Amino acid sequence: MKLSYKHNEQEVINLFWSGGWDSTFRLLQLLLEEKKIVQPHYIIWSGETIGETIEAMQKIRAKIFLDFPEAHKLLLPINYFDNFGLIENKTISNAFDKLEKKHRVGIQHAKLAQFCDQINLNYVEQGTEKNSHSHQWLKEYMSGYVVDKEKSPKIVYDIFKYFRFPLVEYEKKDMDKISIENKWEDIMYMTWFCRRPINGKPCGFCGNCTDTLLHGMGKRLPLRARIIAYLQLPFRKWWRNNYQKQDTGIFKFVRYMLRNKA
């Protein structure tokens, strides 16, 4: 399978879109400010709240078309790809195994790189923002919005060469301010983030809910979930500060359990 970089002879921007805050903000930038044709890609991961995520993306698409009819000709159908359809690339897998021991890097980066390699895509945009875990260590290897081969160890470049990171100068609160100024806030507040929803609403327990509060976006949480997330903050911060110890003892066990239930 090979996806074209062009649509009706026009350049297409490939974007990993999850229906979440950051990637939806980038989608709106591309469509409404830059007037680019966008091909969204979504990798379906087992164990996620797939139904809520896909429903959010479909509702967001409909809302974009309703509020901004000109986007009809710019937003292409979402390319859904099953995680189980990925073919392992040993170079990427080996790079991830080594990199994981040095930095806080999620398995999703290796999977997304494998996806790009498999269907022959480069510089697919990601909604990685300024305060994201990966950007904290990845920024020293970047030039502009891409990872620089000359600056990067091979294990970093082998994974991140497939991506472009246009949001690394933005925090979530910056995106919120811009969205209000551009009258995008109704769309942005349709985005999905919770991994353990209760009756269709954010739980306050999961990492995504506590991260939302940490990033100053607590207003996205219902009051009950906001209180729960606030009470968890000390543990969340402690867990992050001890991340490098998570390959030993009880840390390794808890991390394994969380990953396999995520």
C-alpha positions in Angstrom: 0.0 0.0 0.0 1.4 3.4 -1.0 -0.4 6.6 -0.3 0.1 9.6 -2.7 1.5 12.9 -1.5 -0.9 14.6 -4.0 -4.6 14.9 -4.5 -5.8 16.2 -7.8 -2.2 17.3 -8.4 -2.1 19.3 -5.1 0.3 18.7 -2.2 -1.2 16.7 0.7 -0.2 17.1 4.3 -0.2 13.7 6.2 -1.2 14.1 9.8 -1.6 11.6 12.6 -5.0 12.6 14.0 -6.3 11.0 17.2 -9.3 13.2 17.9 -7.3 14.7 20.8 -6.5 18.3 21.6 -3.1 18.8 20.0 -3.6 16.9 16.7 -7.1 18.5 16.3 -5.6 22.0 16.8 -3.0 21.2 14.1 -5.8 19.9 11.8 -7.6 23.2 12.2 -4.5 25.2 11.5 -3.8 23.3 8.3 -7.4 23.5 7.0 -8.5 26.9 8.1 -5.3 29.0 8.2 -2.9 27.3 5.8 -5.6 26.1 3.4 -3.8 22.7 2.9 -5.3 19.4 1.8 -5.0 17.1 4.8 -4.8 13.3 4.9 -5.5 12.2 8.5 -4.2 8.8 9.7 -5.4 7.0 12.7 -3.8 3.8 14.0 -6.4 1.6 15.9 -4.7 0.3 19.1 -6.2 -2.6 21.0 -7.4 -1.8 24.5 -8.1 1.9 23.9 -11.5 3.6 24.0 -11.7 3.2 20.3 -15.4 3.8 20.1 -15.3 7.2 21.9 -12.2 8.3 19.9 -13.7 7.4 16.5 -17.0 8.9 17.4 -15.3 12.2 18.5 -13.4 12.3 15.2 -16.6 11.8 13.2 -18.4 14.5 15.1 -15.5 16.9 14.8 -15.4 16.3 11.0 -19.1 17.1 10.8 -18.7 20.2 12.9 -15.8 21.5 10.8 -17.8 21.0 7.6 -20.8 22.8 9.2 -18.9 25.8 10.5 -16.3 26.0 7.7 -17.8 24.6 4.5 -14.7 25.5 2.6 -13.0 22.6 4.4 -15.0 20.0 2.5 -12.5 20.1 -0.4 -9.5 20.0 1.9 -10.1 17.3 4.5 -9.7 13.8 3.0 -11.4 10.7 4.5 -9.6 9.3 7.6 -7.2 6.5 6.8 -7.9 3.9 9.6 -5.1 1.4 10.0 -5.2 -1.6 12.4 -2.2 -1.9 14.7 -2.2 -5.7 14.0 -1.6 -5.0 10.3 1.8 -3.4 11.0 4.8 -5.3 9.8 7.7 -5.2 12.1 10.8 -3.3 11.0 13.7 -4.7 12.9 15.7 -1.5 12.6 12.9 0.5 14.2 12.2 -2.2 16.9 15.9 -2.5 17.9 16.2 1.3 18.0 13.2 1.5 20.3 14.5 -1.2 22.6 17.8 0.7 23.1 16.2 4.2 23.2 13.6 3.1 25.9 16.5 2.5 28.3 17.8 6.0 28.0 14.7 8.2 27.5 11.0 8.4 28.2 9.7 7.2 24.9 6.4 5.6 24.2 5.9 2.5 22.1 3.5 4.4 19.9 6.4 6.3 18.4 8.0 3.0 17.2 4.6 1.8 15.9 3.9 5.1 14.0 7.4 4.9 12.5 6.7 1.3 11.3 3.4 2.5 9.8 5.2 5.3 7.9 7.9 2.9 6.7 5.3 0.3 5.7 3.3 2.6 3.4 6.3 4.7 2.3 5.5 8.1 4.1 7.9 10.7 5.4 7.4 13.8 7.5 4.0 12.8 8.8 2.9 15.6 11.2 2.4 14.8 14.8 0.6 16.9 17.4 3.5 16.9 19.9 3.4 20.1 22.0 6.0 22.0 23.9 5.5 20.4 27.3 5.2 16.8 26.0 7.4 14.1 27.5 9.1 13.3 24.2 9.9 16.9 23.3 11.7 17.4 26.6 14.6 15.2 25.5 14.0 15.1 21.7 14.4 18.9 21.2 18.2 18.7 21.4 18.3 16.6 18.3 15.9 18.8 16.3 16.4 21.5 13.6 13.2 23.4 13.1 10.4 20.9 13.3 12.3 17.7 12.3 14.9 15.5 13.8 18.3 16.4 12.4 20.4 13.4 11.2 23.7 15.2 12.0 22.7 16.0 15.6 21.0 12.7 16.4 22.2 9.2 17.5 21.2 6.6 15.1 18.7 5.0 17.4 16.9 8.4 17.6 17.0 9.1 13.9 15.9 5.6 12.9 12.5 6.2 14.6 11.9 10.0 14.4 13.1 10.6 10.9 9.6 9.9 9.7 7.9 12.7 11.5 7.4 16.5 11.6 6.6 18.3 14.8 5.0 21.7 14.0 3.5 22.3 17.4 6.6 22.2 19.6 6.5 26.0 20.2 3.0 25.8 21.6 1.6 24.9 25.0 -1.9 23.6 25.4 -3.0 26.9 26.9 -1.6 28.7 23.8 -3.8 26.5 21.6 -6.8 27.3 23.8 -6.2 31.0 23.5 -5.8 30.8 19.7 -8.8 28.6 19.4 -11.0 31.2 21.2 -9.6 34.0 19.0 -10.3 32.0 15.9 -13.7 30.8 17.1 -12.6 27.2 17.0 -13.3 26.5 20.7 -16.6 24.6 20.1 -14.6 22.2 17.9 -11.7 21.9 20.3 -13.9 21.1 23.2 -15.3 18.1 21.2 -11.8 16.4 21.4 -11.4 13.2 23.3 -8.7 12.3 25.8 -9.9 10.1 28.7 -8.9 6.4 28.7 -11.3 5.2 31.4 -14.6 7.1 30.8 -17.4 6.7 33.3 -20.9 7.0 31.7 -19.3 8.7 28.6 -17.5 11.4 30.7 -13.8 11.8 31.7 -12.9 9.7 34.7 -10.3 11.8 36.5 -8.3 8.6 37.3 -6.4 7.9 34.1 -3.1 9.5 33.1 -4.6 11.6 30.4 -7.1 13.2 32.8 -4.4 14.1 35.3 -2.1 15.4 32.5 -5.0 17.6 31.4 -5.1 19.1 34.8 -1.3 19.4 35.0 -1.3 21.4 31.7 -3.7 24.0 33.1 -6.7 22.6 31.2 -8.7 21.4 34.1 -11.8 23.1 32.8 -12.1 20.2 30.3 -12.9 17.9 33.2 -16.3 17.6 34.9 -16.1 18.8 38.6 -16.0 15.2 40.0 -13.2 14.2 37.7 -11.3 17.4 38.3 -11.3 16.7 42.1 -10.2 13.1 41.6 -7.4 14.2 39.2 -6.2 16.9 41.6 -6.0 14.4 44.5 -3.8 12.1 42.3 -1.3 14.8 41.3 1.3 14.1 44.0 1.5 10.5 42.9 1.6 11.4 39.2 4.5 13.8 39.8 6.4 11.3 41.9 5.9 8.6 39.2 7.4 10.9 36.6 10.3 11.9 38.8 11.2 8.2 39.3 10.7 7.2 35.7 14.3 6.1 35.1 13.9 3.6 37.9 11.0 1.9 36.3 13.1 -0.9 34.7 13.8 -2.4 38.1 11.8 -4.1 40.9 8.3 -3.0 41.7 8.6 -0.1 39.2 9.1 -2.6 36.4 6.1 -4.7 37.5 3.7 -1.7 37.8 4.9 -0.3 34.5 4.3 -3.6 32.8 0.8 -3.9 34.2 -0.1 -0.4 33.2 1.2 -0.8 29.7 -0.7 -4.1 29.2 -3.9 -2.6 30.5 -3.5 0.6 28.6 
